[in-house]
Amino acid sequence: MADEQRQLARQILLQQIEILLQADNTSALAELLRYQRSSDIAEVIELLDNDQRRIIFNVLQKPVSAEVLEKVYEATRAEIFDLLREDEIKDIVAELDLDDAADRLLNCPKK
């Protein structure tokens, strides 16, 4: 039952995010994401296209961006690295523990 409720909550979150993205309401999107768990955001990120992912990472606070980046699949992480500028990647990776940062940078595509 708890898994079903979490799945439903993620579906609702995805719908809310899609509505705000379509409305180009980034301030409401930032406010919505501020109160979400990074694991839930990561699961939703997996379902979005790269343009939508870019917007999400624009509005997320850096510590949350780092947590989300840790939790997405490796293939998605590589796509996100391609979307972000070098300085953005540095800022996000700086939020990680040293071991995690080293792991993420090893798997980071070279720009």
Secondary structure, 3 states (H helix, E strand, C coil): CHHHHHHHHHHHHHHHHHHHHHCCCHHHHHHHHHCCCHHHHHHHHCCCCHHHHHHHHHHCCHHHHHHHHHHCCHHHHHHHHHHCCHHHHHHHHCCCCHHHHHHHHHCCCCC
